[in-house]
């Protein structure tokens, strides 16, 4: 199964972002991420064998227990080339980075083959570029530049399953299913 560890923004933060995204121009050719896909991926694990799941869950539970709760807010925006448009985070960036480090280490120690480790940049993807097409992201970046969400407490680590589209219908989006959640700080 395809898994990742994540922080999920609460409904109030999603509502603030929903209003900001609704006000954006729709002239460019982007694939907009649906609200169920709005999350901060901490550690992307890809395909994980079922036999590794018990150890992975135990290690993620320990990682959550060793991380105190912290506060985040949605803040500003950015992009990865023309591939992705995202909303950033502000608040306890040290807290979210520590949780990401611990989730990554938990997966590695559980035997999950992880990509090369790199410094975590908290971001929530709101749109992706269409492969092979150039979309000018500047109008979106300018519109979202001053975006500031209301702070919220991050108090849970989530293990999420990503179910990729299988129907072949254009525009079909992945479905996300929270498999387990653990409280931060034990």
N, CA, C and O of each residue as an XYZ file, in Angstrom:
744
protein
N       0.839     -1.179      0.000
C       0.000      0.000      0.000
C       0.886      1.245      0.000
O       2.003      1.223      0.517
N       0.388      2.303     -0.570
C       1.140      3.565     -0.719
C       0.843      4.442      0.494
O      -0.307      4.822      0.717
N       1.892      4.772      1.295
C       1.685      5.436      2.573
C       2.530      6.691      2.728
O       3.564      6.858      2.082
N       2.055      7.569      3.608
C       2.852      8.713      4.046
C       2.404      9.133      5.436
O       1.270      8.877      5.842
N       3.315      9.787      6.164
C       2.994     10.367      7.464
C       2.658     11.830      7.224
O       3.281     12.476      6.382
N       1.671     12.366      7.961
C       1.211     13.718      7.667
C       0.664     14.439      8.887
O       0.298     13.838      9.897
N       0.627     15.762      8.741
C      -0.129     16.648      9.613
C      -1.315     17.123      8.783
O      -1.148     17.582      7.653
N      -2.508     17.011      9.345
C      -3.722     17.438      8.650
C      -4.236     18.729      9.272
O      -4.437     18.791     10.485
N      -4.452     19.763      8.457
C      -4.987     21.011      9.021
C      -6.441     20.807      9.456
O      -7.170     20.031      8.839
N      -6.860     21.499     10.511
C      -8.248     21.378     10.969
C      -9.203     22.079      9.997
O      -8.774     22.833      9.123
N     -10.471     21.826     10.159
C     -11.488     22.378      9.250
C     -11.439     23.900      9.178
O     -11.648     24.464      8.104
N     -11.172     24.576     10.282
C     -11.117     26.043     10.260
C     -10.003     26.526      9.334
O     -10.193     27.494      8.598
N      -8.845     25.868      9.361
C      -7.742     26.241      8.476
C      -8.080     25.911      7.029
O      -7.747     26.671      6.120
N      -8.734     24.789      6.817
C      -9.163     24.406      5.466
C     -10.148     25.441      4.921
O     -10.074     25.805      3.747
N     -11.062     25.915      5.757
C     -12.046     26.919      5.316
C     -11.356     28.221      4.906
O     -11.741     28.837      3.913
N     -10.343     28.643      5.661
C      -9.600     29.857      5.292
C      -8.896     29.678      3.956
O      -8.911     30.573      3.110
N      -8.280     28.519      3.774
C      -7.585     28.253      2.513
C      -8.575     28.118      1.362
O      -8.304     28.578      0.253
N      -9.708     27.498      1.615
C     -10.741     27.351      0.590
C     -11.138     28.721      0.047
O     -11.260     28.891     -1.166
N     -11.341     29.694      0.922
C     -11.725     31.043      0.503
C     -10.615     31.689     -0.325
O     -10.897     32.349     -1.325
N      -9.361     31.508      0.080
C      -8.239     32.096     -0.665
C      -8.104     31.463     -2.045
O      -7.866     32.164     -3.029
N      -8.252     30.155     -2.124
C      -8.117     29.447     -3.402
C      -9.284     29.793     -4.328
O      -9.094     29.912     -5.539
N     -10.477     29.953     -3.778
C     -11.643     30.293     -4.602
C     -11.480     31.641     -5.289
O     -12.069     31.873     -6.345
N     -10.681     32.537     -4.697
C     -10.482     33.868     -5.265
C      -9.376     33.910     -6.324
O      -9.148     34.956     -6.932
N      -8.690     32.792     -6.550
C      -7.585     32.775     -7.507
C      -8.079     32.762     -8.951
O      -9.160     32.247     -9.234
N      -7.288     33.329     -9.864
C      -7.644     33.254    -11.285
C      -7.595     31.803    -11.756
O      -6.813     31.004    -11.240
N      -8.411     31.474    -12.713
C      -8.450     30.101    -13.236
C      -8.008     30.035    -14.698
O      -8.374     29.108    -15.420
N      -7.223     31.019    -15.129
C      -6.817     31.086    -16.531
C      -5.742     30.063    -16.875
O      -5.708     29.574    -18.004
N      -4.866     29.727    -15.937
C      -3.759     28.817    -16.218
C      -4.203     27.371    -16.295
O      -5.309     27.016    -15.888
N      -3.324     26.553    -16.821
C      -3.618     25.127    -16.942
C      -2.968     24.392    -15.772
O      -1.819     23.957    -15.845
N      -3.722     24.270    -14.713
C      -3.255     23.583    -13.511
C      -4.257     22.512    -13.120
O      -5.446     22.618    -13.423
N      -3.771     21.483    -12.449
C      -4.645     20.486    -11.841
C      -4.732     20.858    -10.369
O      -3.746     20.770     -9.638
N      -5.923     21.276     -9.939
C      -6.107     21.743     -8.564
C      -6.288     20.548     -7.641
O      -7.020     19.607     -7.949
N      -5.613     20.604     -6.513
C      -5.714     19.552     -5.516
C      -7.023     19.711     -4.764
O      -7.354     20.810     -4.319
N      -7.764     18.635     -4.620
C      -9.011     18.693     -3.863
C      -8.739     18.849     -2.378
O      -7.675     18.470     -1.890
N      -9.686     19.398     -1.675
C      -9.522     19.618     -0.227
C      -9.123     18.361      0.539
O      -8.334     18.467      1.478
N      -9.629     17.175      0.187
C      -9.178     15.985      0.924
C      -7.670     15.733      0.770
O      -7.087     14.976      1.546
N      -7.049     16.358     -0.215
C      -5.614     16.203     -0.421
C      -4.778     17.290      0.219
O      -3.563     17.330      0.025
N      -5.401     18.168      0.975
C      -4.666     19.256      1.627
C      -4.076     18.739      2.937
O      -4.782     18.554      3.929
N      -2.788     18.515      2.914
C      -2.081     18.007      4.088
C      -0.612     18.399      3.982
O      -0.131     18.769      2.910
N       0.086     18.315      5.095
C       1.531     18.495      5.126
C       2.145     17.102      5.200
O       2.121     16.466      6.253
N       2.691     16.631      4.094
C       3.374     15.342      4.094
C       4.666     15.500      4.893
O       5.476     16.382      4.611
N       4.846     14.647      5.879
C       6.056     14.670      6.709
C       7.102     13.693      6.181
O       8.290     14.011      6.126
N       6.649     12.508      5.796
C       7.541     11.470      5.282
C       6.763     10.647      4.269
O       5.804      9.962      4.625
N       7.174     10.712      3.007
C       6.531      9.914      1.961
C       7.226      8.564      1.887
O       8.438      8.491      1.682
N       6.456      7.502      2.055
C       7.028      6.159      2.117
C       6.839      5.364      0.843
O       7.512      4.353      0.644
N       5.939      5.797     -0.024
C       5.676      5.029     -1.235
C       5.022      3.705     -0.896
O       4.276      3.588      0.076
N       5.318      2.709     -1.719
C       4.729      1.381     -1.505
C       5.385      0.700     -0.297
O       6.604      0.539     -0.240
N       4.549      0.308      0.654
C       5.021     -0.351      1.876
C       4.390     -1.736      1.939
O       3.177     -1.898      1.799
N       5.247     -2.726      2.153
C       4.753     -4.092      2.266
C       3.922     -4.241      3.539
O       4.252     -3.673      4.580
N       2.840     -5.014      3.441
C       1.956     -5.230      4.590
C       2.712     -5.751      5.808
O       2.387     -5.386      6.937
N       3.707     -6.592      5.595
C       4.443     -7.199      6.709
C       5.194     -6.158      7.537
O       5.520     -6.415      8.696
N       5.479     -4.971      6.952
C       6.199     -3.918      7.673
C       5.273     -3.020      8.497
O       5.738     -2.254      9.341
N       3.986     -3.114      8.256
C       3.031     -2.198      8.880
C       3.038     -2.236     10.412
O       3.041     -1.163     11.016
N       3.041     -3.382     11.075
C       3.044     -3.355     12.553
C       4.260     -2.628     13.129
O       4.120     -1.831     14.056
N       5.437     -2.894     12.593
C       6.645     -2.229     13.087
C       6.607     -0.734     12.767
O       6.991      0.091     13.597
N       6.148     -0.391     11.577
C       6.030      1.021     11.185
C       5.091      1.751     12.130
O       5.420      2.835     12.612
N       3.942      1.180     12.397
C       2.980      1.818     13.302
C       3.556      1.989     14.698
O       3.371      3.039     15.314
N       4.247      0.982     15.208
C       4.836      1.076     16.546
C       5.879      2.188     16.603
O       5.945      2.935     17.579
N       6.683      2.292     15.567
C       7.733      3.318     15.542
C       7.139      4.722     15.356
O       7.633      5.683     15.945
N       6.095      4.842     14.553
C       5.441      6.150     14.401
C       4.763      6.571     15.702
O       4.767      7.751     16.053
N       4.191      5.623     16.404
C       3.580      5.937     17.695
C       4.631      6.482     18.662
O       4.376      7.454     19.372
N       5.815      5.858     18.692
C       6.902      6.348     19.554
C       7.353      7.738     19.109
O       7.595      8.611     19.943
N       7.467      7.943     17.790
C       7.881      9.255     17.269
C       6.894     10.333     17.711
O       7.300     11.419     18.126
N       5.610     10.034     17.624
C       4.591     11.001     18.052
C       4.704     11.261     19.551
O       4.619     12.405     19.998
N       4.895     10.202     20.317
C       4.971     10.340     21.771
C       6.162     11.162     22.240
O       6.109     11.783     23.301
N       7.237     11.168     21.453
C       8.437     11.923     21.817
C       8.417     13.359     21.295
O       9.364     14.114     21.515
N       7.355     13.729     20.613
C       7.268     15.077     20.037
C       6.168     15.859     20.742
O       5.006     15.454     20.700
N       6.506     16.964     21.386
C       5.452     17.753     22.038
C       4.553     18.433     21.011
O       5.002     18.741     19.907
N       3.290     18.669     21.358
C       2.413     19.418     20.460
C       3.017     20.791     20.150
O       3.801     21.330     20.932
N       2.643     21.335     19.013
C       3.140     22.647     18.585
C       2.049     23.346     17.789
O       1.009     22.757     17.492
N       2.293     24.601     17.449
C       1.292     25.385     16.712
C       1.824     25.717     15.322
O       3.004     26.015     15.141
N       0.911     25.656     14.339
C       1.201     26.046     12.959
C       0.099     26.958     12.459
O      -0.972     27.054     13.058
N       0.377     27.617     11.364
C      -0.658     28.324     10.608
C      -0.262     28.257      9.146
O       0.923     28.175      8.823
N      -1.238     28.293      8.270
C      -0.967     28.368      6.841
C      -0.460     29.773      6.562
O      -0.984     30.753      7.091
N       0.574     29.858      5.719
C       1.247     31.147      5.559
C       1.933     31.222      4.203
O       2.726     30.353      3.841
N       1.611     32.285      3.457
C       2.316     32.553      2.207
C       2.162     31.444      1.198
O       1.274     30.598      1.309
N       3.038     31.455      0.210
C       2.954     30.468     -0.853
C       4.319     30.298     -1.497
O       5.257     31.043     -1.211
N       4.411     29.328     -2.352
C       5.639     29.080     -3.078
C       5.377     28.108     -4.201
O       4.237     27.727     -4.462
N       6.441     27.714     -4.858
C       6.295     26.773     -5.975
C       7.567     25.963     -6.130
O       8.644     26.373     -5.698
N       7.422     24.811     -6.750
C       8.546     23.984     -7.160
C       8.567     24.043     -8.683
O       7.844     23.301     -9.348
N       9.392     24.921     -9.229
C       9.422     25.109    -10.683
C       8.029     25.411    -11.191
O       7.306     26.214    -10.601
N       7.650     24.772    -12.281
C       6.277     24.881    -12.781
C       5.471     23.640    -12.415
O       4.363     23.434    -12.909
N       6.053     22.811    -11.532
C       5.416     21.545    -11.180
C       4.344     21.661    -10.116
O       3.340     20.951    -10.177
N       4.534     22.549     -9.129
C       3.589     22.583     -8.014
C       3.488     23.980     -7.419
O       4.480     24.699     -7.297
N       2.275     24.342     -7.056
C       1.964     25.583     -6.347
C       1.546     25.168     -4.946
O       0.692     24.298     -4.778
N       2.155     25.797     -3.932
C       1.870     25.359     -2.575
C       1.704     26.521     -1.605
O       2.121     27.651     -1.860
N       1.075     26.189     -0.479
C       0.919     27.093      0.660
C       1.928     26.639      1.703
O       2.085     25.444      1.951
N       2.606     27.595      2.306
C       3.614     27.271      3.308
C       3.039     27.262      4.710
O       1.825     27.300      4.911
N       3.940     27.211      5.666
C       3.552     27.183      7.075
C       4.384     28.197      7.842
O       5.490     28.554      7.436
N       3.839     28.646      8.942
C       4.552     29.503      9.891
C       4.155     29.019     11.277
O       3.215     28.239     11.433
N       4.879     29.489     12.268
C       4.642     29.047     13.634
C       5.838     28.236     14.076
O       6.983     28.640     13.871
N       5.576     27.098     14.681
C       6.652     26.250     15.186
C       7.217     25.379     14.063
O       6.931     24.185     13.975
N       8.030     26.012     13.205
C       8.644     25.254     12.119
C       9.625     24.223     12.659
O       9.801     23.161     12.063
N      10.265     24.531     13.783
C      11.153     23.549     14.400
C      10.360     22.310     14.830
O      10.836     21.183     14.691
N       9.165     22.525     15.346
C       8.326     21.406     15.772
C       7.922     20.518     14.609
O       8.015     19.294     14.707
N       7.475     21.111     13.515
C       7.042     20.304     12.375
C       8.240     19.624     11.716
O       8.127     18.494     11.240
N       9.384     20.303     11.686
C      10.583     19.665     11.117
C      11.037     18.485     11.979
O      11.440     17.449     11.451
N      10.974     18.640     13.297
C      11.346     17.540     14.193
C      10.415     16.349     13.986
O      10.870     15.206     13.934
N       9.120     16.610     13.868
C       8.168     15.521     13.643
C       8.439     14.846     12.302
O       8.347     13.623     12.200
N       8.769     15.618     11.281
C       9.097     15.051      9.975
C      10.348     14.177     10.061
O      10.388     13.082      9.499
N      11.364     14.666     10.763
C      12.610     13.887     10.947
C      12.311     12.571     11.653
O      12.813     11.518     11.258
N      11.498     12.635     12.691
C      11.185     11.429     13.462
C      10.331     10.443     12.654
O      10.517      9.231     12.757
N       9.401     10.963     11.855
C       8.582     10.083     11.018
C       9.451      9.402      9.960
O       9.280      8.213      9.690
N      10.374     10.144      9.365
C      11.295      9.586      8.372
C      12.157      8.500      9.012
O      12.305      7.412      8.455
N      12.721      8.794     10.176
C      13.565      7.818     10.874
C      12.765      6.578     11.268
O      13.276      5.461     11.175
N      11.531      6.758     11.702
C      10.676      5.628     12.074
C      10.453      4.702     10.882
O      10.522      3.480     11.016
N      10.187      5.286      9.722
C       9.965      4.480      8.524
C      11.231      3.717      8.139
O      11.174      2.528      7.827
N      12.365      4.400      8.161
C      13.634      3.744      7.810
C      13.927      2.578      8.758
O      14.309      1.493      8.321
N      13.744      2.813     10.052
C      14.038      1.771     11.045
C      13.065      0.599     10.957
O      13.384     -0.517     11.366
N      11.872      0.865     10.420
C      10.887     -0.210     10.240
C      11.163     -1.015      8.970
O      10.489     -2.010      8.698
N      12.157     -0.578      8.196
C      12.522     -1.319      6.984
C      11.914     -0.781      5.705
O      11.997     -1.430      4.662
N      11.301      0.398      5.764
C      10.717      1.006      4.556
C      11.844      1.631      3.740
O      12.657      2.387      4.271
N      11.889      1.315      2.463
C      12.902      1.894      1.567
C      12.495      3.332      1.260
O      11.562      3.577      0.496
N      13.207      4.272      1.866
C      12.882      5.691      1.714
C      13.794      6.327      0.682
O      14.901      5.851      0.428
N      13.302      7.432      0.081
C      14.137      8.206     -0.834
C      15.274      8.840     -0.044
O      15.290      8.814      1.187
N      16.217      9.407     -0.775
C      17.330     10.101     -0.119
C      16.775     11.194      0.787
O      15.864     11.931      0.411
N      17.329     11.283      1.961
C      16.863     12.253      2.952
C      17.287     13.672      2.569
O      18.427     13.889      2.159
N      16.381     14.632      2.700
C      16.709     16.043      2.478
C      15.950     16.890      3.494
O      14.975     16.442      4.096
N      16.416     18.115      3.667
C      15.793     19.002      4.651
C      14.315     19.192      4.323
O      13.936     19.424      3.175
N      13.501     19.087      5.354
C      12.050     19.177      5.199
C      11.610     20.622      5.000
O      12.001     21.507      5.762
N      10.801     20.858      3.980
C      10.178     22.153      3.727
C       8.670     21.979      3.880
O       8.035     21.373      3.017
N       8.079     22.501      4.969
C       6.636     22.313      5.145
C       5.845     23.035      4.059
O       5.990     24.241      3.859
N       5.007     22.269      3.362
C       4.182     22.846      2.306
C       2.943     21.979      2.092
O       2.953     20.771      2.328
N       1.900     22.624      1.647
C       0.629     21.979      1.354
C       0.331     22.278     -0.113
O       0.068     23.429     -0.460
N       0.366     21.276     -0.973
C       0.201     21.475     -2.415
C      -1.261     21.777     -2.733
O      -2.164     21.039     -2.339
N      -1.473     22.881     -3.458
C      -2.846     23.231     -3.858
C      -3.081     23.030     -5.358
O      -4.227     22.947     -5.798
N      -1.997     22.953     -6.147
C      -2.156     22.718     -7.595
C      -0.864     22.163     -8.164
O       0.225     22.403     -7.643
N      -1.014     21.419     -9.244
C       0.140     20.878     -9.962
C       0.053     21.283    -11.421
O      -1.032     21.392    -11.993
N       1.224     21.505    -12.012
C       1.270     21.803    -13.433
C       0.958     20.558    -14.242
O       1.172     19.436    -13.783
N       0.457     20.760    -15.429
C       0.173     19.651    -16.324
C       1.471     19.301    -17.042
O       2.133     20.174    -17.602
N       1.821     18.052    -17.023
C       3.083     17.580    -17.597
C       3.244     18.055    -19.039
O       2.341     17.927    -19.867
N       4.421     18.604    -19.304
C       4.734     19.041    -20.661
C       4.199     20.403    -21.026
O       4.456     20.881    -22.131
N       3.462     21.048    -20.138
C       2.904     22.373    -20.426
C       3.515     23.399    -19.485
O       3.821     23.094    -18.332
N       3.687     24.603    -19.978
C       4.211     25.689    -19.152
C       3.043     26.543    -18.662
O       2.245     27.031    -19.462
N       2.948     26.717    -17.360
C       1.935     27.588    -16.768
C       2.656     28.665    -15.979
O       3.503     28.369    -15.137
N       2.320     29.897    -16.251
C       2.902     31.016    -15.505
C       2.252     31.052    -14.122
O       1.061     31.333    -13.994
N       3.041     30.767    -13.100
C       2.514     30.716    -11.736
C       2.520     32.078    -11.051
O       1.961     32.218     -9.963
N       3.139     33.083    -11.664
C       3.259     34.389    -11.008
C       1.924     35.008    -10.578
O       1.860     35.562     -9.481
N       0.860     34.944    -11.380
C      -0.410     35.522    -10.898
C      -0.915     34.866     -9.612
O      -1.497     35.530     -8.754
N      -0.687     33.562     -9.488
C      -1.126     32.842     -8.291
C      -0.241     33.202     -7.098
O      -0.726     33.419     -5.987
N       1.061     33.259     -7.354
C       2.000     33.612     -6.286
C       1.729     35.016     -5.756
O       1.780     35.248     -4.548
N       1.442     35.948     -6.659
C       1.133     37.321     -6.234
C      -0.163     37.360     -5.434
O      -0.248     38.053     -4.420
N      -1.166     36.622     -5.885
C      -2.462     36.631     -5.203
C      -2.378     36.017     -3.801
O      -3.100     36.434     -2.895
N      -1.500     35.033     -3.626
C      -1.405     34.330     -2.338
C      -0.278     34.828     -1.448
O      -0.126     34.358     -0.320
N       0.509     35.767     -1.939
C       1.710     36.206     -1.233
C       1.435     36.624      0.219
O       2.218     36.287      1.107
N       0.376     37.325      0.467
C       0.080     37.801      1.818
C      -0.835     36.891      2.609
O      -1.313     37.279      3.674
N      -1.093     35.683      2.115
C      -2.028     34.793      2.801
C      -1.526     34.431      4.193
O      -0.392     33.982      4.357
N      -2.378     34.628      5.190
C      -2.084     34.294      6.580
C      -3.283     33.582      7.181
O      -4.380     34.137      7.248
N      -3.070     32.371      7.610
C      -4.122     31.632      8.282
C      -4.055     31.831      9.789
O      -3.094     32.396     10.310
N      -5.067     31.368     10.469
C      -5.144     31.427     11.929
C      -4.363     30.251     12.520
O      -4.485     29.130     12.026
N      -3.567     30.482     13.562
C      -2.804     29.376     14.167
C      -3.726     28.292     14.742
O      -4.835     28.569     15.199
N      -3.233     27.065     14.702
C      -3.950     25.952     15.304
C      -2.942     25.020     15.967
O      -1.773     24.987     15.584
N      -3.403     24.257     16.969
C      -2.495     23.314     17.627
C      -2.362     22.035     16.801
O      -3.360     21.447     16.384
N      -1.134     21.617     16.574
C      -0.869     20.324     15.941
C      -0.652     19.354     17.087
O       0.308     19.479     17.847
N      -1.553     18.381     17.207
C      -1.472     17.475     18.341
C      -1.573     16.004     17.949
O      -1.708     15.136     18.811
N      -1.506     15.719     16.615
C      -1.597     14.333     16.162
C      -0.693     14.110     14.952
O      -0.483     15.005     14.134
N      -0.172     12.906     14.866
C       0.556     12.414     13.706
C      -0.349     11.394     13.025
O      -0.919     10.525     13.685
N      -0.481     11.498     11.709
C      -1.377     10.609     10.960
C      -0.587      9.747      9.977
O       0.345     10.226      9.331
N      -0.963      8.487      9.870
C      -0.463      7.603      8.827
C      -1.574      7.512      7.787
O      -2.686      7.076      8.085
N      -1.258      7.929      6.568
C      -2.275      8.061      5.525
C      -1.962      7.126      4.363
O      -0.813      6.991      3.940
N      -3.001      6.492      3.866
C      -2.895      5.657      2.656
C      -3.372      6.480      1.475
O      -4.421      7.120      1.532
N      -2.595      6.456      0.410
C      -2.951      7.151     -0.821
C      -3.423      6.118     -1.827
O      -2.672      5.226     -2.221
N      -4.672      6.248     -2.237
C      -5.242      5.349     -3.238
C      -5.247      6.098     -4.562
O      -6.043      7.013     -4.769
N      -4.350      5.699     -5.454
C      -4.211      6.386     -6.737
C      -5.402      6.109     -7.639
O      -6.053      5.071     -7.512
N      -5.695      7.040     -8.560
C      -6.807      6.830     -9.491
C      -6.597      5.558    -10.317
O      -5.479      5.243    -10.724
N      -7.678      4.847    -10.550
C      -7.594      3.610    -11.327
C      -8.565      3.575    -12.496
O      -8.470      2.696    -13.352
N      -9.498      4.520    -12.542
C     -10.540      4.448    -13.560
C     -10.087      4.927    -14.931
O     -10.688      4.573    -15.945
N      -9.026      5.733    -14.967
C      -8.598      6.304    -16.237
C      -9.412      7.513    -16.652
O      -9.206      8.057    -17.737
N     -10.341      7.944    -15.795
C     -11.163      9.115    -16.087
C     -10.312     10.362    -15.886
O      -9.741     10.547    -14.811
N     -10.213     11.230    -16.909
C      -9.410     12.450    -16.743
C      -9.917     13.284    -15.561
O     -11.121     13.464    -15.377
N      -8.970     13.782    -14.772
C      -9.321     14.624    -13.635
C      -9.592     13.870    -12.350
O      -9.785     14.482    -11.300
N      -9.609     12.528    -12.420
C      -9.811     11.756    -11.194
C      -8.649     12.023    -10.243
O      -7.494     12.077    -10.665
N      -8.955     12.187     -8.978
C      -7.950     12.526     -7.978
C      -7.683     11.327     -7.064
O      -8.535     10.452     -6.912
N      -6.499     11.296     -6.460
C      -6.245     10.250     -5.465
C      -7.232     10.374     -4.300
O      -7.749     11.455     -4.019
N      -7.477      9.265     -3.643
C      -8.285      9.262     -2.428
C      -7.348      8.992     -1.262
O      -6.450      8.155     -1.356
N      -7.562      9.708     -0.158
C      -6.705      9.573      1.013
C      -7.504      8.988      2.162
O      -8.646      9.376      2.408
N      -6.887      8.054      2.857
C      -7.538      7.355      3.954
C      -6.583      7.345      5.151
O      -5.474      6.817      5.064
N      -7.019      7.929      6.260
C      -6.199      7.897      7.475
C      -6.314      6.490      8.074
O      -7.395      6.036      8.450
N      -5.150      5.816      8.146
C      -5.132      4.458      8.706
C      -5.027      4.471     10.218
O      -5.723      3.720     10.901
N      -4.148      5.333     10.747
C      -3.925      5.442     12.177
C      -3.529      6.870     12.517
O      -3.002      7.597     11.675
N      -3.784      7.260     13.746
C      -3.362      8.566     14.263
C      -2.873      8.367     15.684
O      -3.382      7.528     16.426
N      -1.871      9.159     16.047
C      -1.317      9.090     17.390
C      -1.206     10.488     17.969
O      -0.860     11.425     17.249
N      -1.495     10.650     19.257
C      -1.345     11.974     19.886
C       0.135     12.329     20.044
O       0.969     11.465     20.315
N       0.436     13.590     19.873
C       1.792     14.066     20.135
C       1.980     14.168     21.643
O       1.035     14.424     22.389
N       3.191     13.967     22.062
C       3.519     14.089     23.481
C       3.042     12.952     24.332
O       3.021     13.056     25.558
N       2.648     11.842     23.689
C       2.248     10.654     24.453
C       0.815     10.731     24.879
O       0.315      9.814     25.531
